[in-house]
């Protein structure tokens, strides 16, 4: 149920493009997150082992190691001897997120993201505007604390309480204890985001998101406000963006000679700004097409025919 008079971001996009087109990247993300969990569940449920392990460390199809580089870093600081397989898995993951953007992990892989998105959706529907103001840099302090704790205790202490690890492990193992822990952690994050601080966990506190943001600072894949001259100032993109401060430089920067590509490492490449914009201001592109122009292209074909821009 929604409160009368509350603006619903994306309503104009639904009217202009239809519901599916106005939610296509959101639907794609939910499918991606569900598939990530599903590939780990096929083994325990049906004996078809696509991936063994968890998001922290896994072996896919019996040959592809994938390891959370933050976990490996904690292990090294704790003085643990990491196997060659673990180091290779971390290198593969690092390479992928350096290319596509580290915080793609947050919006396309992390199962906690669906929980925090639901909390934010409810905040908008219920008209909950006020909340605790947190500093975004807090997550970097917490990241530093995670690494210090590993070095000081000789353990990968964070993984015992990491909401991502706890939730994913609970889903994969299916044990009563695991599911109970997952439920408690999920409820805590949900209630915190709903009643205490808007986008509190992912945007302000999560050290995992802070780490992946750091490793994706020079990523090639970016959201670009390529048709920013068509913007009608509806503010829907700001309403749905989990890191709304990343939008303004690209969207409003034409007068200052700033290109239309969102270059901030905080951007999660979630695509919601693309979804909810009825004027098709945003689209996915690369960091290299960043000429400071605000002339609308009108089509992907026209954009492709434009002269190459300088590398940012």
N, C-alpha and C positions, 0 to 999 in steps of 0.2 A: 504494500500500500504506500502511496506517495502523498505528501502534503500538498494541498491546493496552493497554487502560486509559485511552486518551486520549479525553476528552470531545469529541464532535462537536457544536458549536453548531447548533441548528436541528433536531436529531433529534426532539425533542418536538413541534415544529411540523409536521414531516413526518407523524408519527403522528396528530396531531390534525386536520390540514388537507389532507394529501396533498402529494406532492412538488411539483406545479406551483404550488399556492397558497403553499407554503412557500418558493418561489423566484421568484415572479412578478415582483417588482421587479428582481431580479438579471437575469432573462431579458429584461425590457424594456430594461434598461440595455445589455446586450450587443447586443441588436437595434439600439438607437439608435446605439451606437458603430460597429457594422458598417455601418449605413446611411450614417452620416456619411462613412466612407471610401468606400463604394460610389458615392455621388453624384459623387465626384471621379474615380472609375475608369471610369465609363461612357464618357467621352469618349476617353481614350487607348486603351481596349480595344475599343470598339464604335462610336466616332464619334458617340455621343449625348451631347452636352455639357450636362449638367444644371448642373454647377458647374465653373468654370475657376479654377485657382489652387490654393491650399493653405489650411490653417486660418489661416495668418497673414493672407492677403488673398485674396478670391475674388469672383467674380461669378456669381450663381445665376440660371439661366434667362435670362441676358443682360440682366437688369434690376436685380437685387437685389445691391447691394454689401455685403459683410460683411468687416470688418477687425478684427483683434485690436487692442483699444485699448491694450494694453501695448506692442505694436510701434509704434503711432502715437506713444505717449508717448516711447518711446525715440528715434524719428525726430525729434520736435520738440526734444528735449534735445540731440540730435546736430547740430542746426542745419539739418536737411533741410526743404525746402519740401514740405509734404504736399498732395496734390491734394484738391479738393473731394469727389471720389468716395471717397477713403480716409477723410476726416473724417466723411462721411455714414455710411459703413460702420461706423466705430468707434462713432458715436452710436447706431446701430441695435442693435449688440451690447451696448453699455452699458445701454441702456434695457431690453433683454430680461433681462439678468442682474440688474439692479437689482430687477426685478419678481419673478423666480422664484428668486433666490439665486445669487450669483456662483459658488459652488463646485459648482453644478449642472454647470458646465463640466467640473469634475474628474471627476465620477462618470458623466455621461451622454454626454460628447463626447470627452474626451481619450483617445486610443488607449493611452497609457502606463498608464492606470488598470487595464486588463485585465491588464497585465504584473505590476503590483504586487499586484493582488488574487490572482493565481495564486501569487505568492511567499508571500503571507500564508497562503493556503489550505494550501500545502505545509508551512509552519512549524507550523500547527496539527496537520496529519496526522502529521508527523514528531516532534511534541512538542518543538520547538525553542523554549525559553522565554527563555533568556538572550540578551542582545545589547547593543550599544552604546546607552547612554542619551543621547539628543539632546534639546536644548531646542527646543520648537516655535517659539520666537521666532527661531530661526536663519534660517528662511525669510524673515522680514521684513528681517533684516540682509542676506541675499543679494539680496532685491528692491532694497534701497537700493543695493547694490553694482552691480546691473545698470544702474540709472538713472545712477549716477555714472560707470560705464564708458562709457555712451553719450555723456554730456556731455564726458567727458575725451578720448575717442578720435575723436569726430565720426562714429562708426559705430554701427550696430545690432549690436554685437558679440555679444550674448547669443544671437541667432538662429542663429549659426553652430554653437553647441553645445547649444542648447535641445533636450532629448530629444524633446519633443512635435513640434517643427518637423522635426528630423532624421528621426524615424520616419515622420511623415506624408508628408514630401517624398520619402523613399525609396520608400514604397508607391505614391505617385501617379506619380512619374517612371519607376519600374521600371528605372532604369539600374543597371549593375553597381556603380558607385561609390556611388550613393544607397542601394541595398539593402545594400551592405556596411557603410556608415556606420550605417544603421538597425539592422542586426544587432548591431554592436558596442555601440551605445548601449543597445539593449534588453537585451542580455546583462549589461551593467554595472549597470543599474538593477535587474534581476531578482536578480542575485547579491548586490547590496548589501542589498536588502530581505530576501532569504532568509537570508544568512549573517552579516550585520553588524548591521543594526538593523531591528527590526520596524516596518513602515510607515515606513521611513526616508525614502524620497524624497518621497512625496506629503504626509505629515503633518508632516515636520520640515524638509525642505530646499527643496522646489520653490518658486521665487519666483513662478511663474505662478499657482499655487494661492493664494499669499499675496495677490497682486494681486486675483484674482477674489473672494477672501473679503472684502477691503476694500470692493469696489464693491457687494457684496450684503448689507451689514450690516442694511439696513432692508427686506429682501425680504418680500413678502407671503406667498409659499408657504413653509410650514414643516411639519416633522414635529411631531406633538403626542402626548404620552403621555396621551391623553384618558381612558383607563380605567386609570390608574395604580394605583388601589386594588385591581385584580385581579392585580397583579404578584406572582409567587410566588418572586422572588429567585433565579431560575435562572441569571442573569448571561449568558445567551446574547447579549443585545443588546450588552453590553459587549465580549464576545468578538469580535463581527463588525464593530463600529463602527470605522471608520478614524480617528475623532476621539472616542474614548470619553469624554473629559472633558465633552463637551457634553450627555451623557445625564442625569447625576446631578441637576443643578438642576431639570430638568423632572420627572424620575421620583420624586425623593425630597423635593421641595420643599414638599409639602402642609403639613407642620407649621410651615414658615416663611412660609406665605402666598404661596408662589411658584406661578405658574400652570403648567400642563402643557405649554406650547408651548416647543419647543427654539428659543431665540432666538439662540444663538451663531452668529456669522458663520463659524465653523469647520465647522459642519455642512454636509455635501455633499449632503443630500437624496437619498442613495442608496437609501433604503428598506429596507436590510437589517434594521434593527431591527424593522420591520413584518413582514418575511418570517419571521424566526426566532422570533417571539414566539407561543407556543402559546395565550396568554391574550388575544390581540388587544388588547394594551395601547396599541399605537401605530397611528397612521394619518396620512395627509397632511391638512393643514388650512391655516388662515391664522393669522397672528400676532394677529389681532383677537379670536379666541375663546380668551382666555387667563384666564378666571376661575379663581382659586385654589381649585378644588374637587377632591376626590378621590373623588367618588361615581361609580361606573361607570355609563355610559349604557346599555351593553348592545347598542346598535344605532345605525346611522347615522341612522335615522329619529328616534330619541329625541334624538340629539345635535342634529339640525337643528331640533327643536322647542324646544330649550333657549333661554332668554332670551339676548339679545346680551351679550357680555362687554365689558369696558372695553378700549380700545385700549392695547396695551403701549407 
